[in-house]
Amino acid sequence: GAGVSQSPSNKVTEKGKDVELRCDPISGHTALYWYRQSLGQGLEFLIYFQGNSAPDKSGLPSDRFSAERTGGSVSTLTIQRTQQEDSAVYLCASSLMIYQPQHFGDGTRLSIL
Amino acid sequence: KQEVTQIPAALSVPEGENLVLNCSFTDSAIYNLQWFRQDPGKGLTSLLLIQSSQREQTSGRLNASLDKSSGRSTLYIAASQPGDSATYLCAVRRRAGGTSYGKLTFGQGTILTVHP
């Protein structure tokens, strides 16, 4: 079966622009997670969604970051007014239930010029 | 706040050696611990998951142990091969009942190179 799919795989944009990153989780997985991986900070949690519960946004670094999950499936991570420090690989993961193993996509490499 | 540390940061070994990667965490109130492998430009592949009530898990040449009370886990790789070269990450998930129990907290990883 298909794994977690992320698009685009690479994104280059100018400072100040808005970007949207997409994640298609594994079918049937109720939990979806976003992480950010950068050289200086390692892998950091951003946000997760579990079923119809309110998302846990505690890892979002600023109010420029937001995410939504439509219909309990596809999720979009939006970064407004991008800054150079937003450059990183953004990884999405999903799991069958909240405590089950997380399965990761290959990520979106975001570069802010 | 949970902190996860992995030692060593990098390791280079000849093919065939047995090796141990170490992971330590500061808060023992974990639900489980997961070891991942990451190849360059790729996402994470789950290797082993150990529940807090377990002491070890095995898969093929890999064995992971967990000592929750001391906040330590080790990943043992037997008879290493060049194809094992990758970054190995450990991550802990906190116990239910608190906030953000869905997230994983990761170590910085160990970069493993196995040369022929």
Interface residues (C-beta under 8 A of the other chain):
Chain A: V4 A31 Y33 Y35 G42 L43 E44 F45 Y48 Q50 D56 S58 G59 L91 A93 I98 Y99 P101 Q102 H103 F104 G105 D106 G107
Chain B: Y31 N32 Q34 F36 G41 K42 G43 L44 T45 S46 L49 L89 A91 R93 A96 T99 S100 Y101 G102 K103 L104 T105 F106 G107 Q108 G109
